[in-house]
């Protein structure tokens, strides 16, 4: 499966009948999938379908989905208030005998009576509304496809960067493992020199006891377990990248494990070269974790 980043943008637009619509999708990093919708008045009923479509294609990220809808051809219809008209006609009949020269009611006279005729935008029939909603949802699918494509393109770039960081982590671990300070001969030489220096102080130290204590300290300072775990984490990280899909959380956990081992290596180190490699290891791991935050 292809990796996806959590950042991207997509837009799709089209028209249906007298309507023109446009979708805009924006995606940024998030712990889970959080979709925030902005729908025009009158289209709130499609919210469930929108959330379902987003959930089918995306697993993580803060998504902002906005739909704009414009009417290209305004259609106005006149609505007659029958009750008001009947009231006017009744009043005319009642006043008829009292009017010296009653003239017939004219259309312009009727239109001038407030509340008698109301002009409003014509309502679409049910078939037109259903077709509009269908096309709007299809446009959302196109926008989601474009968003996923952009996130996958960024995911491929992140894959290369993360693999480079992993290779550097492996190289530094191997360099620490091969450092001369970790050879048996060098450890024996260093311990012997330390014991000899203590014996020369004339404090009456027991040479055998000093050797035993020094050997114990050397055992505690050994980096074998940390290096073995580091190399195992490297294998696991590469396997996850090869597997692909929504692996951001798992890689973030591995980044924490990388960091834990590098901290222990630095604290146990008794050689300048190992300490320097451990510090560089921490820098690379921080860079690795920072990039992982962008992955789905």
C-alpha positions in Angstrom: 0.0 0.0 0.0 1.2 3.5 -0.8 2.1 5.9 2.0 0.1 9.0 2.4 1.1 12.3 4.1 -1.6 14.1 5.9 -1.3 17.4 4.1 -2.9 18.2 0.8 -5.4 20.3 -1.2 -7.9 19.5 -3.9 -10.7 21.2 -5.7 -13.5 20.1 -8.1 -16.3 22.0 -9.7 -19.2 21.5 -12.1 -22.7 22.5 -12.9 -26.1 20.9 -12.8 -29.1 22.5 -14.4 -29.1 26.1 -13.2 -26.6 25.4 -10.4 -22.9 25.7 -10.3 -21.0 24.1 -7.4 -17.4 23.7 -6.2 -15.7 21.6 -3.6 -12.5 22.6 -1.8 -10.7 20.1 0.5 -7.8 20.9 2.7 -5.9 18.4 4.8 -3.3 18.9 7.6 -1.8 16.8 10.3 -4.0 15.3 13.0 -4.1 12.5 15.6 -7.2 11.0 14.1 -9.7 11.8 11.3 -11.4 15.1 12.1 -13.7 16.4 9.2 -15.0 19.9 9.5 -17.7 20.6 6.9 -19.0 23.9 5.5 -22.2 23.2 3.5 -24.7 25.7 2.0 -28.1 26.2 3.5 -30.4 23.6 2.1 -27.8 20.9 1.6 -27.3 19.9 5.2 -29.0 16.6 4.3 -25.8 15.4 2.4 -23.6 15.7 5.5 -23.8 12.0 6.3 -22.8 11.0 2.8 -19.9 13.4 2.9 -18.5 12.1 6.1 -18.9 8.5 4.9 -16.9 9.2 1.7 -14.1 10.9 3.6 -13.9 8.1 6.1 -13.7 5.5 3.3 -10.6 7.0 1.8 -8.8 8.7 4.7 -7.8 7.5 8.1 -6.0 10.4 9.7 -5.8 14.2 9.3 -7.8 17.3 10.0 -10.0 17.8 6.9 -11.8 21.0 6.0 -14.4 20.3 3.3 -16.2 23.3 1.9 -19.0 23.3 -0.7 -20.1 26.5 -2.6 -23.3 26.6 -4.5 -24.4 29.4 -6.9 -27.5 29.8 -9.0 -26.7 30.7 -12.6 -30.3 31.3 -13.8 -32.6 32.9 -11.2 -36.2 31.9 -11.8 -38.8 34.1 -10.1 -42.4 33.1 -9.6 -45.4 35.2 -8.4 -47.4 33.7 -5.5 -50.9 35.0 -5.0 -52.2 35.4 -1.4 -55.7 34.1 -2.0 -57.0 35.1 1.4 -55.8 38.7 0.9 -57.4 38.8 -2.6 -60.7 37.5 -1.2 -60.6 40.1 1.5 -60.0 42.9 -1.1 -62.9 41.7 -3.3 -65.2 41.5 -0.2 -64.3 45.0 0.8 -65.0 46.2 -2.8 -68.4 44.6 -2.7 -69.2 46.1 0.6 -68.1 49.6 -0.4 -69.6 49.4 -3.9 -72.9 51.3 -3.2 -70.9 54.0 -1.5 -68.5 54.5 -4.4 -69.8 57.1 -6.9 -67.8 55.9 -9.8 -66.5 52.4 -9.1 -63.9 51.4 -11.7 -62.9 47.8 -12.3 -59.9 46.4 -10.4 -56.8 46.7 -12.5 -53.7 44.4 -12.2 -51.4 47.3 -11.3 -53.8 48.3 -8.5 -53.8 44.7 -7.2 -50.0 44.5 -7.4 -49.7 47.7 -5.3 -51.5 46.2 -2.4 -48.9 45.0 0.1 -49.0 41.2 0.8 -51.4 40.4 -2.0 -48.7 39.1 -4.4 -45.3 37.8 -3.3 -42.4 37.4 -5.7 -39.9 34.6 -4.8 -37.3 32.3 -6.3 -39.0 29.4 -8.0 -38.5 26.1 -6.3 -37.0 23.2 -8.2 -38.9 20.0 -8.7 -37.9 16.9 -6.9 -36.1 15.3 -9.8 -33.9 18.4 -10.4 -33.0 18.5 -6.7 -32.0 14.8 -6.7 -29.9 15.2 -9.8 -28.1 18.2 -8.3 -27.3 16.3 -5.1 -26.1 13.3 -7.1 -23.7 15.5 -9.1 -22.5 17.3 -6.0 -21.6 14.0 -4.3 -19.9 12.8 -7.5 -17.9 16.0 -7.5 -16.9 15.3 -3.9 -15.6 11.8 -5.0 -13.4 13.5 -7.6 -12.1 16.0 -5.1 -11.3 13.2 -2.6 -9.5 11.2 -5.4 -7.4 14.3 -6.1 -6.7 14.9 -2.4 -5.6 11.2 -2.0 -3.4 11.5 -5.1 -1.6 14.6 -3.7 -1.2 13.0 -0.3 0.2 9.8 -1.9 2.7 11.9 -3.9 3.9 13.5 -0.7 3.9 10.1 0.9 6.3 8.8 -1.7 8.7 11.7 -1.1 8.5 11.1 2.7 9.2 7.4 2.1 12.6 8.3 0.5 13.4 10.8 3.3 12.5 8.3 6.0 14.6 5.5 4.4 17.6 7.8 4.3 17.2 8.6 8.0 16.9 4.9 8.8 20.0 4.1 6.8 21.9 6.8 8.7 20.6 5.4 12.1 21.9 1.9 11.0 25.3 3.3 9.9 25.8 5.1 13.2 24.8 2.0 15.2 27.3 -0.1 13.2 29.9 2.6 13.7 29.4 2.5 17.5 29.4 -1.3 17.5 32.7 -1.3 15.6 34.4 1.4 17.6 37.8 0.2 19.0 36.8 1.3 22.5 34.3 -1.6 22.6 36.9 -4.4 21.7 37.8 -6.9 24.5 41.5 -5.9 24.2 40.7 -2.2 24.6 38.4 -2.8 27.5 41.0 -5.0 29.3 43.7 -2.4 28.6 41.5 0.4 29.9 40.5 -1.5 33.1 44.1 -2.5 33.8 45.2 1.1 33.4 42.5 2.3 35.8 43.4 -0.3 38.4 47.1 0.5 38.1 46.4 4.2 38.6 44.4 3.5 41.8 47.1 1.1 43.1 49.7 3.8 42.6 47.9 6.2 45.0 49.2 4.1 47.9 45.7 3.8 49.5 46.0 0.1 50.1 43.5 -1.0 47.6 42.9 -4.7 47.0 44.0 -5.3 43.4 41.7 -8.3 42.8 38.8 -6.5 44.3 39.4 -3.5 42.1 39.5 -5.7 39.0 36.2 -7.3 40.0 34.5 -3.9 40.5 36.0 -2.6 37.3 34.7 -5.6 35.4 31.3 -5.1 36.9 31.2 -1.5 35.8 32.3 -2.5 32.4 29.5 -5.0 32.1 26.9 -2.4 33.1 28.4 0.0 30.5 28.2 -2.6 27.7 26.1 -1.4 24.7 25.3 -4.8 23.2 21.6 -4.9 24.2 21.0 -1.3 23.0 22.7 -1.8 19.7 20.8 -5.1 19.1 17.5 -3.3 19.8 18.5 -0.4 17.6 19.2 -2.8 14.7 15.9 -4.7 15.3 14.0 -1.4 15.2 15.7 -0.5 11.9 14.5 -3.8 10.4 11.0 -3.1 11.8 10.9 0.4 10.4 11.9 -0.8 6.9 9.3 -3.5 7.0 6.6 -1.0 7.9 7.6 1.3 5.0 7.6 -1.6 2.6 4.1 -2.6 3.8 2.8 1.0 3.5 -0.6 2.2 4.3 -1.5 4.1 7.5 1.6 3.4 9.5 2.3 6.8 11.0 1.4 5.8 14.6 3.6 2.7 14.4 6.6 4.6 13.1 6.1 7.2 15.8 6.3 4.5 18.4 9.5 3.2 16.8 10.9 6.7 16.8 10.4 6.8 20.6 12.2 3.5 20.9 15.0 4.7 18.8 15.3 7.8 21.0 15.3 5.6 24.2 18.2 3.5 23.0 20.2 6.5 21.8 19.8 8.1 25.3 21.0 5.0 27.0 24.0 4.7 24.6 25.0 8.3 25.4 24.7 7.8 29.1 26.7 4.5 29.1 29.4 5.8 26.7 33.0 5.9 28.0 34.6 6.9 24.7 34.6 10.2 22.9 33.9 8.6 19.5 30.9 6.7 20.8 29.5 9.8 22.6 29.8 11.8 19.4 28.1 9.1 17.3 25.4 8.8 20.0 24.7 12.6 19.8 24.5 12.5 16.0 22.2 9.5 16.4 19.8 11.5 18.5 19.8 14.3 15.9 18.9 11.9 13.1 16.2 10.3 15.2 14.7 13.7 15.9 14.6 14.4 12.2 13.1 11.0 11.6 10.3 11.5 14.1 9.6 15.0 12.8 8.9 13.6 9.4 6.9 10.7 10.7 4.4 13.3 12.2 3.4 14.0 8.6 2.4 10.5 7.8 -1.1 9.1 7.9 
